[in-house]
Amino acid sequence: MGIPPEDIQKWKTMLKTAAPATVLREMAKQYNVTRSTLGFMLADLNDEVSTTEVQTVWGWDIQGNGRGLSDDELNRDLAPLFRTQN
């Protein structure tokens, strides 16, 4: 599953002012998807996504239960993807 084309600009705009963890968590709720799907959805938001960034999302502690990467770690690792996005 990818991001519906009509929603892509909305998420890109949100990523200009909100942290990736915040936006991805909101996407997970809206589309009712897991980290696995969210990782692949990154490619809809930036053409420069690599396997490393996808795996970062897969290893993220989206539930906040202490198992996986913290929000801060995810934000740090994904920040280069969204810093200069138009």
C-alpha positions as CSV (number, residue, x, y, z in Angstrom):
1,M,0.0,0.0,0.0
2,G,1.3,3.4,-0.9
3,I,0.1,6.9,0.1
4,P,-2.9,8.0,-2.0
5,P,-1.6,10.4,-4.6
6,E,-4.0,13.2,-3.4
7,D,-2.5,13.0,0.1
8,I,1.2,13.1,-0.7
9,Q,1.5,16.9,-0.8
10,K,-0.2,17.1,2.6
11,W,2.3,14.8,4.3
12,K,5.3,16.6,2.5
13,T,4.0,19.9,3.8
14,M,3.6,18.5,7.3
15,L,7.2,17.3,7.2
16,K,8.4,20.8,6.7
17,T,7.3,21.8,10.2
18,A,6.8,18.6,12.1
19,A,9.2,15.8,13.1
20,P,9.2,12.6,11.0
21,A,8.1,10.6,14.1
22,T,5.0,12.8,14.5
23,V,4.1,12.7,10.8
24,L,4.7,8.9,10.5
25,R,2.6,8.2,13.6
26,E,-0.2,10.3,12.2
27,M,0.1,8.4,8.8
28,A,-0.1,5.1,10.6
29,K,-3.3,6.1,12.3
30,Q,-4.9,7.6,9.2
31,Y,-4.2,4.6,7.0
32,N,-4.2,1.9,9.7
33,V,-0.8,0.6,8.7
34,T,2.2,-1.0,10.5
35,R,5.9,0.1,10.6
36,S,6.6,-2.2,7.7
37,T,4.1,-0.4,5.4
38,L,5.2,3.0,6.7
39,G,8.8,2.2,5.7
40,F,7.8,1.7,2.2
41,M,5.6,4.8,2.2
42,L,8.7,6.9,2.7
43,A,9.4,6.4,-1.0
44,D,6.2,8.3,-1.8
45,L,7.5,11.3,0.2
46,N,11.1,11.4,-1.1
47,D,12.8,10.0,-4.1
48,E,16.1,9.6,-2.3
49,V,14.9,7.0,0.3
50,S,17.3,4.1,0.7
51,T,17.0,0.7,2.3
52,T,18.7,2.1,5.4
53,E,15.9,4.7,6.0
54,V,13.2,2.1,5.4
55,Q,14.9,-0.2,7.9
56,T,15.1,2.7,10.4
57,V,11.3,2.9,10.3
58,W,10.9,-0.8,10.7
59,G,13.1,-0.7,13.8
60,W,11.2,2.3,15.3
61,D,9.4,2.0,18.6
62,I,6.1,3.4,17.2
63,Q,4.2,2.2,20.2
64,G,6.5,3.9,22.7
65,N,7.0,0.7,24.7
66,G,10.8,0.9,25.0
67,R,11.5,-1.7,22.2
68,G,13.2,-0.2,19.2
69,L,14.5,3.2,18.1
70,S,13.2,6.2,20.0
71,D,11.4,9.1,18.3
72,D,14.5,11.2,18.7
73,E,16.7,8.5,17.0
74,L,14.1,8.1,14.2
75,N,14.0,11.9,13.7
76,R,17.7,12.2,13.6
77,D,18.1,9.4,11.1
78,L,15.4,10.6,8.8
79,A,16.1,14.4,9.0
80,P,18.4,14.5,6.0
81,L,15.5,13.2,3.8
82,F,13.2,16.1,4.6
83,R,15.5,19.1,5.4
84,T,15.6,20.5,1.9
85,Q,12.4,19.2,0.5
86,N,10.2,21.5,-1.6
